[in-house]
Amino acid sequence: MNPEFVDTLVVKNESKIIFLIMDGLGGLPLGEKDQTELESARTPNLDALAKKSVCGLLDPIGYGITPGSGPAHFALFGYDPIQNSIGRGILEAAGIDFPMTDRDLLIRINFATIDGDGRVTDRRAGRIDNETNKRICRKLQEKIKRISGVEIIFEPVKEHRALLALRGDGLREEILETDPQKTGIAPFRPKALIPEAEGTAALLQKLIDQAAKILSDEEKANMMLLRGYSRYRRYPSLQQRFGLNALAIAGYPMYRGIARLLGMVVGPQPSSLREEFDALRDHYGQYDFFFLHIKPTDSRGEDGNFDAKVAVIEEVDKLVPLVLELNPDVLVVTGDHSTPAALASHSWHTLPVLLSSATCRPDRVERFGERDCIAGGLGRMPMVHLMGLALAHARRLEKFGA
């Protein structure tokens, strides 16, 4: 079914929906462990909630497809992730509220470490701190302002991530990303994927060469890797599609950017998980849809740190009662994709979901975990239909047909 079909059935009411999203929630057993991170975690509150909910497994994109964070979140909110494919650059730009124009090519930078032979030794430059990121962006901006008549703009985002904006005419996005996605090899060249992009690719190579010289004296962030080339485009908002007055509570810029692109109000930037849950409580009376994003589950998975990911899940579980006190009409708990510590990266695996509502039909799931949710009443479903299901349980969809 076309996920946009539900737009034709939307009715407004006073119900409230919360999406509690633990980024990268899905996992795998590691080493001699026989349980995933979620299954290993002590989660009495989520387990008790699962017993009263309907559960299942979600495919973010499709069978065997490993999703990026952008398409996975678009699917979460009911936007076809294939038809609305989006580059990481525009997400980073929206995340820091960068003033985008129709002449911009937006690119995400990963500051990285390379050795004397030009091979990548750390794709994230040791996750440099924010102040180092700002200093490096200033350093680059002072020495690179224009190339071939195109304005060059560097903006810090967070830790090792930054935004590169090229502002000019005729810029194209069909270019090979330079991030090799693994260590031990040199960054790729920005190769044009279509003839029309050759000029932009040549410009980017000049930029990379200049940046490498400028950063050569840096201990960690001595190279920049380019990802997610994208031109600016507009999307219909959650208000336009579903009649939802939505609030996003997220600490990481990219997810705040996704929220902005989809017309959500972006709340104050929290500095801890507790602050996120407090913000939900403090703004609960003003909105009817809430996107509560938990980033550290994904970060610890990408670090390959199984125990640290378990600890984050357990911390979230202790905060779940703060959500339940609000008594939302619909509460969804899931992730956007799987990030198993065993792989230290995103993966194609399904991830567990629970939907709690007075109108749900509880199944026999006893614990919130991957293997338990296999037997849930939702079965295995495409993530893009989750929003329609939440709207239905919130009584926000009218009957179809006579």
C-alpha positions in Angstrom: 0.0 0.0 0.0 1.2 3.5 -0.8 2.1 5.1 2.6 0.6 8.4 1.4 -2.8 6.8 1.2 -3.4 7.4 4.9 -3.2 11.2 4.2 -6.6 11.0 2.6 -8.2 9.5 5.8 -6.8 11.9 8.4 -9.1 13.5 11.0 -8.1 15.8 13.8 -8.7 15.2 17.5 -7.0 15.9 20.8 -5.1 12.7 21.1 -1.4 12.6 21.8 1.3 10.3 20.3 4.8 9.8 21.5 7.6 8.1 19.5 10.4 7.1 21.8 13.2 6.3 19.4 16.4 4.6 20.6 18.7 5.1 17.6 20.4 1.9 16.5 18.4 -0.1 19.0 18.6 -3.5 17.2 21.6 -5.7 17.9 23.3 -9.1 17.7 25.0 -11.4 20.3 28.7 -10.7 20.6 31.4 -13.3 21.2 30.2 -15.9 23.7 27.1 -13.9 24.6 23.8 -15.5 23.4 21.7 -12.3 23.7 21.6 -9.0 21.9 22.3 -5.7 23.7 18.5 -5.2 24.3 18.0 -8.7 25.5 21.0 -8.4 27.8 19.8 -5.2 29.4 17.7 -5.1 32.6 14.5 -3.4 31.3 11.7 -4.1 33.8 9.7 -1.0 32.7 9.9 -1.8 29.0 9.2 -5.5 29.7 6.1 -4.6 31.7 5.0 -2.2 28.9 5.5 -4.9 26.3 3.1 -7.2 28.2 0.3 -4.7 27.7 1.2 -3.7 24.2 1.3 -5.1 20.7 4.8 -5.9 19.5 6.6 -6.9 16.3 9.7 -6.3 14.1 10.3 -3.5 11.6 12.2 -3.5 8.3 13.4 0.2 7.9 13.8 0.0 4.1 13.5 -3.6 2.8 14.8 -7.1 3.2 18.6 -7.0 3.4 18.9 -3.3 3.0 21.2 -1.4 5.5 19.7 2.0 6.0 21.3 5.3 6.7 19.9 7.5 9.5 18.1 9.8 7.1 16.0 7.3 5.1 15.3 5.3 8.3 13.8 8.3 10.1 11.8 9.3 7.0 10.3 5.8 7.1 9.6 6.2 10.8 7.5 9.3 10.1 5.6 7.7 7.2 7.6 9.0 4.3 8.6 6.5 1.6 12.4 6.2 2.2 13.1 5.4 -1.5 10.9 8.1 -3.1 12.2 10.6 -0.5 15.9 9.6 -0.6 17.9 12.4 1.0 21.6 13.1 1.3 23.3 13.5 4.7 24.5 17.0 3.8 21.0 18.6 3.8 20.3 16.9 7.1 23.4 18.3 8.7 22.6 21.7 7.3 19.0 21.6 8.7 20.3 20.3 12.0 22.3 23.5 12.7 19.7 25.7 11.1 22.0 26.7 8.3 20.4 29.2 5.9 20.1 27.0 2.8 19.5 28.4 -0.7 18.6 26.8 -4.1 22.2 27.4 -5.2 23.8 25.2 -2.4 25.4 21.8 -2.6 25.5 20.5 0.9 28.0 17.9 2.1 28.7 16.3 5.4 32.3 16.3 6.5 33.8 13.6 8.7 37.1 14.9 10.0 39.4 11.8 10.0 43.0 10.7 10.7 45.3 9.5 7.9 48.8 8.1 8.3 52.0 9.1 6.4 51.0 6.9 3.5 47.6 8.6 3.2 45.6 5.7 4.6 42.7 6.2 6.9 43.5 5.1 10.5 40.4 6.6 12.2 37.3 7.7 10.3 36.2 9.9 13.2 39.5 11.4 14.3 39.0 10.0 17.8 35.7 11.8 18.1 37.4 15.2 18.6 35.5 17.5 20.9 33.3 20.3 19.7 35.8 23.1 20.4 38.4 21.3 18.3 35.9 21.0 15.5 35.1 24.7 15.7 38.8 25.6 15.6 39.5 23.4 12.6 36.5 24.8 10.7 37.8 28.4 11.4 41.2 27.3 10.2 39.8 26.0 6.9 37.5 29.0 6.4 40.2 31.5 6.9 42.3 30.0 4.0 39.6 28.7 1.7 36.8 31.1 0.7 36.3 30.5 -3.0 37.4 28.0 -5.7 36.6 28.6 -9.3 34.1 31.3 -8.5 32.2 29.1 -6.0 31.8 30.2 -2.4 33.0 27.7 0.1 31.5 27.6 3.6 32.6 25.4 6.6 30.3 25.1 9.6 31.0 22.9 12.7 28.3 20.4 13.6 29.4 18.2 16.5 32.4 16.2 17.5 34.1 15.0 14.2 31.2 16.1 12.0 30.9 19.4 10.1 29.0 20.9 7.2 30.6 21.9 3.8 28.4 24.1 1.7 29.3 25.0 -1.9 27.3 28.0 -3.1 27.2 28.6 -6.9 25.5 27.8 -10.1 25.3 24.4 -11.9 26.6 22.3 -9.0 25.7 18.6 -9.1 25.3 16.0 -6.4 26.0 12.8 -8.5 29.5 12.3 -7.1 31.3 9.4 -5.4 31.6 9.9 -1.6 35.3 10.1 -0.5 34.7 8.2 2.8 35.9 4.6 2.2 33.8 3.4 5.3 36.7 1.5 6.7 40.3 2.0 7.8 43.5 0.9 6.2 42.9 2.4 2.7 43.1 5.8 1.3 40.1 8.1 0.9 38.3 7.8 -2.5 38.5 10.5 -5.1 35.3 12.5 -5.7 34.6 10.8 -9.0 31.7 12.1 -11.1 29.0 9.6 -11.6 27.5 11.3 -14.6 29.2 13.6 -17.1 27.3 16.7 -15.9 29.0 16.3 -12.5 32.5 16.4 -13.7 33.0 20.1 -13.1 31.8 19.8 -9.5 33.9 16.7 -8.9 37.0 18.6 -10.1 36.2 21.5 -7.8 35.9 19.1 -4.9 39.2 17.5 -5.6 40.9 21.0 -5.5 39.2 21.7 -2.3 40.3 18.3 -0.7 43.9 18.9 -1.8 43.9 22.4 -0.3 42.3 21.2 3.0 44.8 18.3 3.3 47.7 20.8 3.2 46.0 23.1 5.7 45.3 20.2 8.1 48.6 18.4 7.7 49.9 19.7 11.1 46.8 18.4 13.0 47.5 15.4 15.2 44.1 13.8 14.7 41.8 15.6 12.3 44.3 15.8 9.4 41.9 14.9 6.6 38.3 15.5 5.7 36.0 12.8 4.3 33.0 13.9 2.3 29.6 12.2 2.4 26.0 12.8 1.6 26.1 15.3 -1.3 22.6 16.9 -1.6 20.7 19.8 -3.0 18.0 21.5 -1.0 14.4 20.4 -1.5 11.1 20.9 0.4 9.0 18.2 2.0 5.3 18.2 3.1 5.2 18.6 6.8 3.6 16.4 9.4 1.0 19.1 9.9 0.2 19.1 6.2 0.0 15.3 5.9 -1.3 14.2 9.2 -2.6 17.3 11.0 0.0 16.8 13.7 1.4 19.7 15.8 4.8 18.0 16.4 7.7 18.6 18.7 11.1 17.1 18.3 13.3 16.6 21.3 16.8 15.6 20.2 20.3 16.4 21.2 22.1 15.6 18.0 22.0 18.1 15.2 21.2 15.8 12.3 18.0 14.5 13.9 17.0 18.1 14.8 17.5 18.7 11.1 15.2 15.9 10.0 12.6 17.3 12.3 12.9 20.8 10.8 12.7 19.4 7.2 9.4 17.7 8.2 7.9 20.8 9.8 8.3 19.9 13.5 9.1 22.4 16.1 12.5 21.7 17.5 12.8 22.0 21.2 15.8 23.2 23.3 18.9 21.1 22.8 19.2 18.8 25.8 22.6 17.8 27.3 21.5 14.5 28.9 18.9 11.8 28.6 17.1 13.1 31.7 16.8 16.6 30.2 15.1 15.0 27.1 12.5 13.4 29.2 12.0 16.5 31.3 11.5 18.5 28.1 8.8 16.1 27.1 7.0 16.6 30.3 7.5 20.4 30.2 6.0 20.8 26.7 3.4 18.1 26.8 0.5 20.4 26.9 1.5 22.4 23.8 1.8 19.6 21.1 0.1 16.4 20.1 3.0 14.5 18.5 6.4 14.0 20.2 9.6 12.7 18.7 12.0 11.8 21.5 15.3 10.8 20.1 18.0 8.8 22.0 21.4 9.0 20.2 23.9 7.1 22.5 22.5 3.7 21.7 23.7 4.2 18.2 27.0 5.8 19.1 27.9 2.9 21.5 27.0 0.4 18.8 29.1 2.1 16.2 32.0 2.1 18.8 31.6 -1.7 19.0 31.0 -1.3 22.8 28.4 -3.9 23.7 28.3 -3.2 27.4 28.1 0.6 27.0 25.1 0.1 24.6 23.5 -2.1 27.2 24.0 0.6 29.8 22.3 3.2 27.7 19.3 1.0 27.2 19.1 0.4 30.9 19.3 4.2 31.6 16.4 4.8 29.2 14.4 2.1 30.8 14.7 3.8 34.2 13.2 7.0 32.6 10.3 5.3 30.9 8.0 5.9 33.9 8.3 9.6 33.2 6.6 9.0 29.9 4.0 6.7 31.3 3.0 9.3 33.8 1.8 11.5 30.9 -0.6 8.8 29.8 -0.3 9.3 26.1 -3.0 7.9 23.8 -0.3 6.1 21.8 3.2 5.3 22.8 5.6 3.7 20.3 9.0 2.5 21.4 11.5 1.4 18.8 14.6 2.5 16.9 15.4 3.7 13.4 17.7 0.8 12.5 20.0 -1.8 14.0 23.5 -0.9 15.0 25.0 -4.1 16.5 28.2 -3.6 18.5 29.3 -6.9 16.9 29.4 -5.1 13.5 30.2 -1.6 14.8 28.0 -0.2 12.1 24.4 0.1 10.9 23.0 -3.2 9.7 20.1 -4.7 7.7 18.6 -6.5 10.7 15.0 -5.9 11.8 14.4 -4.1 15.0 11.8 -4.5 17.8 8.8 -2.3 18.2 6.0 -2.0 20.8 2.9 0.1 20.4 0.9 0.8 23.6 -2.6 2.2 23.4 -6.0 1.6 25.0 -7.1 0.4 21.5 -4.3 -2.1 20.9 -4.8 -5.9 21.1 -2.1 -7.2 23.5 -0.2 -10.2 22.4 1.8 -12.8 24.3 5.2 -11.0 24.3 6.7 -11.1 27.8 9.9 -9.1 27.2 10.9 -6.3 24.9 13.6 -7.9 22.8 14.3 -9.0 19.3 13.5 -12.7 19.7 10.4 -12.1 21.9 9.0 -9.6 19.4 9.2 -12.1 16.6 6.0 -13.6 18.1 4.3 -10.2 18.5 0.9 -9.3 17.0 2.4 -6.8 14.5 4.5 -9.5 12.9 7.2 -8.2 10.6 6.2 -5.0 8.9 7.7 -2.2 6.8 8.6 0.7 9.0 6.9 3.2 6.7 3.5 1.9 7.8 4.2 2.5 11.5 2.9 6.1 11.4 -0.4 5.1 9.9 -0.8 2.4 12.6 -0.1 5.0 15.3 -2.6 7.4 13.8 -5.2 4.7 13.7 -4.8 3.8 17.4 -5.0 7.6 18.1 -8.4 7.5 16.3 -7.0 10.0 13.7 -8.0 8.0 10.6 -11.5 7.7 9.4 -13.1 4.6 7.7 -12.2 3.9 4.2 -15.1 3.4 1.8 -18.8 3.0 2.4 
